[in-house]
Structure formats: C-alpha cells, structure tokens
C-alpha cells in the first residue's frame, strides 16, 4: 500500500512539475549514474530533447564538470531558446565523426519568388511572407565568381529580414540581372532573444574528429556569451567552432578561443574559430581568439561589427557589405575583403604586424568600396609598411558583368599614429602586389586618398619624418585621384 502511495505521489508530482513548466535537470536522465562519457552524453541529449518538447529550459545547477565521449552515432544536442550552463566545464573526446555538440537549427522552406521583385523589398503579395517575421534566404545558382587555383566556384547568398511583407534591409547587390538564377527559401522567426551562455569546452588531445561547439542556422536575435573553447595542437583541419549560417541579429560576446583545428605542421592549413555564411547584422564583442590559421572565415556577411576584440585576422572572403572594427587589437595577419561593398571602417584600432586591408586576388573580384580609418595606431614593419595591399593575379576579365571592372577602394584616414622602426623608410597608402602586369589596365572607382591627422613616431615616442606616398608602384586610375596628406599638429 505504501509503495502504491509513493508511486501515485511521484506521478502527481511529475504532473505538477509539467503543469508548472519546471526546468529539466540532466540528473533526472541518468547523468549522475552514468559510468562512461558516452552515458553522460546520452543523459544530456535526452534531457535537452525533453526540454525542447516541453518548451522549458535545462537546469545545469550543481553540475560543474563533465567528461563526455561521443558515441558512434551521436547527433548534435538540440537547444531551446534559453540555455544557461552556469559555468559548466565540458571535456569532449570524439572518435566518431565530425559535428557540432550543440545546435540551434531551423530548416528553411522553399519559396517560389521571381527575381524581379527581390530588389523592391515589397513581398506583401507573397502569401508566405505577408504576415509576421521571416528570414528570406536568397541563393544565386549562377556562380558569382571562381576561386582560381583552388578548383571551386563561389556562390553568393543574401539574407533579408522581412516583417509583414516588407524587407527591412536590402541585398548586397541587385538580384534582377540577366546573370542571376534565383533560388529562394524562407524561415518564420520570432523576435524573442535566444541565449546560449556560460560554458567552457575543452577538446581533448588525441581526438580523431572535430567537435564544433555550436551550429546555428535560420535564427533571428541570438546571443552567445561567456564561452571559452580550447583546442590542443593537432593536424586536423577545417575547423568551425562557431558555425553560423542564414541568420540575422547575431551577437557573440565575451568569447575566448585558444587554438583551432587548422593543420599544425601540415602544408594544407586552414580552419577557423568562426565559420560564418550569409549573416545580416552580426556583432562580435570582447572576442579574444587565436589559432594556427585566421580565426574568422566568412562569406556573404552584411552589416558586421567587431568591438573590443583581439584577433589575428578578420575575413570576408567573398561577397559582403559594411564592416566596422572598433577598439580592436589586430595582430598577426590581415583584414581581408573580396567582392566587398559599402564601407570598411576602423575606429580606435591597433594594427601590429598586420595589414589593415588586403584585397585578395584569387576570386578575381575587385569591387568598389570605401575604407575609413579613425584614430588608430599602426606599427610598421619592413614587411608591412602600407595600409592597403591589392593582390594582383592576371588581366583576365571576370565573366560576371557585376565584377568585370577592376576597382580599388578609396581611403580616408582621420587620425593615425604611425610607429616607425629605423628599418622602415616610408609609409605607402597602397601596395599592389604579385603580377604587376595587371597594372597596365585602368583601375576603376578610386578617386580620393585622404590621409589626415598623421603622426609618425619612433617606438620610443620620439617624432620622426618619413615620406608618405600613394603607392609602391605606379598605376593608371580611370578617375583623377586626389591624394592629400595632412600631418597632425603637435599641441
């Protein structure tokens, strides 16, 4: 009788908890009893699945450290809208297959949409988009450009936020062109913030496969914060710790990345901490990240902000618009833009052993944009003593009409402290590099190079005078270039 009463009490208690929307605790799914790392993984997976089914969060209180081993058929652990790990430290061993440990993914639905209506941003006549909040995903089935020397074609994507049938942002470039083959899809979203926070993940030595931390796709208003990821030295490549695609209004804050899978000791090195594709309105705040390769690998980014970050490289490989780096320390490689439009802005940044802007040659896409540098500091080296490097490949025209003209960016500087070691004799605005035969053609767009508020000093702070020149090599601009240099007046 007592046993029956106890069972009835447990049933009633479970029903009450469900009615009250109580959070799910992994301990209730065998976490504490699990005798292996695989068992602990299944406890987390089942807890998150149940929490998602019930629409409640997962409660990690009282759990400080977990050692997981991923089983052969493991899947990403699905996330609900609010996940606070409470400072949990996870050690992950993976001998199964590549993948993301956690995921917040919403699949897109195909949409019949004529390219003629895309650029007008009025979709009220499209039933699927007429009411509510949606992400409109645009994919061009015609190659945007070829990645020469790498054997693949690059395709452009755009992401538009649509509210009650009206687009709130414009695509990077027009879609109503003869060379465009539109494939459209959409995701219905809400405006509530989705949160993932307070977690450390250590990828253990000897792992056979990559374990990315989180995959996000088809989401609006996402915050990932207070996260640390460490990676031991490894010959594995193609990392993507934070893999985020087809999403808008994404913020990563207080992120520390110590190493990446990017081919330590291998000739074919690459792999990123932040693998990003087709984002609109993304922010990265207080990010401290380094790896064997550059920590940002992105395509199709529009409206991006890095604030108070310390990174070795920021890329928009191909197709993007408007990026601002504010109060960042940039050391080790370069900020790299290709097929980029709008403005590349630097405010109160520090460049050390670094190229402020590099235009990559392999996409053969030299597009018009503007560079603005405000109140920054640039440490020159014998290798890096120019602001913009334009890599040159050959004189072939790009078959895509939008990319046919070869353009160089305008450059406007308003406040730049230039630290000049005795081994450097001059500062150049531009450095055309590699195949200089490409300088025989006319260069489009560039018309204004304005260097204002320049202060040149030795590493000890003593003032020094050096020549400040337009370019390391002569070039032929299509338009007259107004080149001005104004030194900062000492107070």
N, C-alpha and C positions, 0 to 999 in steps of 0.2 A: 504493500500500500504506500509506504514511504517512497519507494522507487517510482511508482506511478505519479505521485505528487511532485516529485523532483523533476520528472520529465515534463509534466504539464507546466511547471514553473518555468523551465527553460524555454518551452515553446512560447509561453506568454511573453517572457522577457524578450525573445527574438522578435516576436511580432511588434512589441512596443518599440524596440530599437529601430526596426524597419520603418514604423509609422513616424517616428521622430526624426528620421533621416540621419541616424548616427553614422559616424565615420567608420570605415572598415579598418581593422587592425590586422597587419600581416601575421601577428602571433596567433590569430584565430584560424589561420590556414596552414598551420604546421611549421611556422618559421623556427620556433624555439626547439622543436623536437627533431628538426631535420638533421640528419647525421652527415650530410655531404653538401658541397657547394651547389650541386645540381638540385638537391632537395630545396635548398634555400631559394634558388631561382624560381622553382615552381610555386613556392609559397608566395613570392612577390607577384608572380604572373597571375595567379588565381585571385589574389586579393585585389589587384587592380582591375581585373575583368569584372569582378563582382561590384566594386565601387562604381565602375563605369555603367554597369547595368542598372544600379540603383540610383545613380546620379548624386553620389556623395563622395567626399574626399577620402584619401587613405591617410590614416593616422600613424606617423612614424615615431611618436613619442616613446622614449625609453629604449630606442634602438640606436646605438652609436656606431657600431662597426659590423660590416657583413663581408664574408668571403664567398664569392659566387664562382661556380664553374658552369659554363653554358653547355647544355646538353646537345646531342647531335641535331635534333630537330627544333632547336629553340627559335622563338619568334620575338619580335620587339614587344616589350611590355606596354600596353596601351595606356595613355594618360587621359584623365579627365581634365576639366578646366582649371582646377586648383590642386597643385601638388607641392607641398612643403615638406622636404625631407628632414628638416630640423637639425641640420648639421651632420647628417649621416655620412660615413666614410665607407665606400664600397671598393673592394679589391676584386677585379674581374680577371678570370682566366678563360681563354677561348681557344679551343682546339677543334671547333666545329665548322663554322663558316662566318663570312663577313656579315656585318649588320649593325643596326643601332639598338642599343639596350632599351631605350625608351622611344616612344613615338606618339606624335600628335598629328595624325594624318587624316584628311578628308578628301575622298576621291572626287574628281571633277566630272561633271556630266557633259556629254557632247551637246553642242548648240549649233543650229543652222543659222548662220549670220552672214549677210553679204558684206564684203569688204567696203562697199560704197558707203555704208552707214557708220563704220567704225569711228572715223575721224571726227564726225559731228557730235559725238558723245550724247546723243539722244536715242535711247533704247526703249522708250515708253511703248513703242509698237511691238516690242519683242515680249511675248507673254511671260517667258521665264524670268525676265529682268524687270518687269514693270512695277513690282511692289516689293519692298523690303531691301535688305542689304545683300549685295553679291560681289564676288570677285569674278571679273571677266578675264579669262586667260586666252591670249592671242598667240598663236604659233604660226610662223611662216614656213610652209612646206618647201618653199624655194630657198636654196642656200643663200644666206646673207653674204658670206664670203668663204674662201677656202683658207685653212690653216696650212700654209705652204711649208713643206719639209716635214710635216707631221702626219700627212695622209688622211685628213678628215675634213669635212665641211662644217662650217659653223652656221647655226640656225638662230634667228632672232626670236625672242619672245617679249611680249609686253603684258603687264598686269594693270587692269583698270578697276578702281573701286566704284561700284555703281549703287546709288541709293534712289529708290523709287523710279528707276528707269533712266536716271541721269548720271553720266560719268563725272566723277569728282576730280579726275586727273586725266591728262592727255597722254597718248603714247609717245614714246621717244621720237619716232619718225612716222610720217604718214603711212597708212596701210593701203590706201586706194591708189595703187600703182600697177602698171602692166606686169611688173616682175613679181608681184606678191601673189602667193597662193595661201589663202587664209584657212586655218583650221581653228575653230573656236570651241571653248568649253566654259563652264561656269561652276561656281560653288556658292551655295547660300550660306551666309555667315550672320553672326550677331555682333554687337559692338562691345559686349562684356569682355573684360580683360581675362586672358588665360595666363596662368602663372606656373612657373617651374623654378624652384629656388632651393638654396641651402644644401648643396650636395658636393661631395668630393669623390671623384672616381680615379683610382689607380689601376692602370692597365699593367698587369704583372709581367715580369720578364719571362721569356720563353713562349709567349703566346704564338700560335700558328696563324691566327686570323685576326683581323681588325675588329675591334668593338668600338663603334662610334657611340657617343653619349646619347644623342637625341636626333631624331628625324622629325621635321615639321613641314607640313605641306597643306595648302588650301585653308590657311588660317588668317584671321584678322585680329589685331590687337593682342599680341603675345609678349610677355615679359619673361626672360630667363635671367636670373640674377643670383649672385653669391655662389658661384660654381668654380671649382678647381679640377683640372684634369692633368694627370701626369702620365708620361709615356717613356719607357726605357729605350735605350738605343736599340735599333732594330733595322734589319734590311728590308722590312716590308715597306710598301709604297702606297700611294693613292689614298691618303688619309682624308677624313672629313668628319672631324669630331662633332661639330655642329653642322648638320646637313639641313638646309632650309630652302624650300622652293615654293613658288607660286603663292606667296603670302604678302600681306601688307601690314604696315604699322607694327613692326617687329623691333623689340628693344632687347639687347643683351647688355647687362650691367654688372660690374664687379666680377669680371671673368679672368681667371688666371690659367694659362696653358703652358705647361712645362714640357716641351718636346712634342714631336709628331712622328707618325709613321711616314717617313719621306726618304727612305733608302739610304741610310747611313752606310757609307762605304761602297755604294753601288754607283755605276755610271749613269743609270736612268733614274735620276732623283726627281721626285715630285710628291706632293701630298700636303694638305692644308688643315689648319685647325678649323677654319670657317669656310665651308663649301657651300656657296650661295648661288642661286639661279632664279631669276625672274621675281625680284622683290621690288616693292614700291614702299617708300617711307620707312627705311630701316635705320636704327640708331645703335651705336656701339659706344658705351660709356665705361670708363675705367677698366679697359681691357689691357692686360699685361700678358703678352704671348710671344713665344719664340719657338723655333723649330729648325730642323736641318734645311728646310725649304721655306719659302714665304708662307706666312700664316693665313693670308687671305687669298682664296682662289674663287673668283666670281665671274658671272656673266649676267647680262640683262638686268642691271641694277639702275633704279631711278630714284633720286632723292635720298641720298645716303649721308649720314653724319657719323664721324668718329670724334669723340670728345674725351680728353684726358686719357688717352691711350698711349701705350708704349709697345710698339710693334716693329718688326723688321721689314715689313713690306705690306703694301695695300694695292691690290689689283682690281681693275675692272677689265678683264681680258678682252671682251668684245661686246659692244652694244650697251650703252648706258647714258645717263644724263644726270648732271648736277650732283657733285660730291663735295662735302665740306669736312676738312680735318681741323679741329680746334684744340689748342693746348695739348698737342701730341708730341711725344719724343719718337722720332723716326730714325732708326739706326740699322745699317747693315746692307740694304738693297735699294729699292726704289718704289715710288708710287707710279704705277703703270696703267696707262689708259690706251685703249684702242677702240676705234669706232665709237667715240665718246662725243657727247654733245652738251651744250649748256656751259656751266661753269665748274671748274676745279678750283676750290678755294682753300687756302691755308691761313689760319689765324693763330698767332702766338705759338707757332710750332718750332721745334728744334730739329734740324737736319744734321746728322752725324754719320760720316762715311756712307752717304746716301745721295741718290739722285732725286731731287724734288719731283720732277715729272719726266717720265720716259714714255715715248710713243713707240710701240712695238711694230716691227716690220712684217712679221710672218703672216699677218692677216691681210696685208696689202690694203689697209683701210685707214687712210689719213683724213680724218673728218674735222670740220671746223668747230673749235671750242675756245673758251677763254680761261686763262689762268690768272688768279688773283692771289697775291701773297701779301699778308698784312702783319707787320710787327713780329717777324720771325727771326731766327738765328740760324746761320748756315756755316758749318765748319768745313772749309775747303780742304781737299787733299790733292796730291798730284794726280790721282785718278779721277776725282770728282771735283771739278772746279768750273762747273757750268750749271745752269738752272734747269734747262730743258734739253734732253737728249732725244733726237729724232733718228731712230734706226732706219736705214735705207736698204732696200733689197734689190729692186730692179725697176726698169721703166715701164713694165707691162701695165696696161690699164685694167682695172677691176671690171669684170663683165657686168656687175650690178650697177645700173645707172646712178643710184644714190651715192655710190662710192667711187665713181670714176675720177673725179677731180682729187688731186693730192693737195691737202691743206696742212698748214702749220698753225698752231694756236697763237693767239695774241697773248701778251704777257704784261701784266700790270703789277708793280710792286709798290707798296706804300709802307715803308719801314722794314729794313733788313740789316741786321748786324752780321757782317761777314768776317769770320775769323780766318786769318790768312797766315799759315805757317811760312817759314822762309823758303821752303821748297816750291811754293806756288807763286807764279809771276803775274797772273791775270785772272780776271773773272769774266766768263762769257755767258751771255743770255742763252744761246743755242749751241748745240754740238751735233751737227749732222754726222752720222757715223756709219761705217761699213762701206757699202757700194756708193762711192761719191759720184759715179756716173749719173746717178739719179738726180743730181743737182742741175743737170743740163735742161730739165724741163722747168716750166714756170710753176711756182708754188702759189697756191691759192689761199685765200682768206686772210693771212697775216697782213696787218696794216699798222698796228700800234704796239710798240715795245717801250713801256714807260717804267723806268727804274727810279723811284723817288724815295728819299729818306734812307739812302745807303750809308752805312758806316763801316769802314774797313779797319780792322784792328788785328794786332798780333795776339797769339794765345795768352800773353800776359796782360792784355788790355791796352797796350801802347798803340796809338794811332799809326797807320801806315797807308801810303798811297800806292795803288796798283792800277794798271789800265783796266777799264771796264768796256768790253767790246760786244758787238752784236752777235757774232758767230765765229766759230773756229774755222769755218770755210765759207767762201762766198757762195751765195745762192741768188736765184733770179725770182723775185716775187712778182706776182701778177699785178698787185697794187703797190703803190708807193708806201714804204714803211717809215713811219715816224718813230725814230729812235731817240729817246731822251734819257739822260742820266742826271739826277739831282742828288748831291751828297747831303747827308744830314748835317745841319748846322749845330755845332757844339754849343752848349749853353754856358 
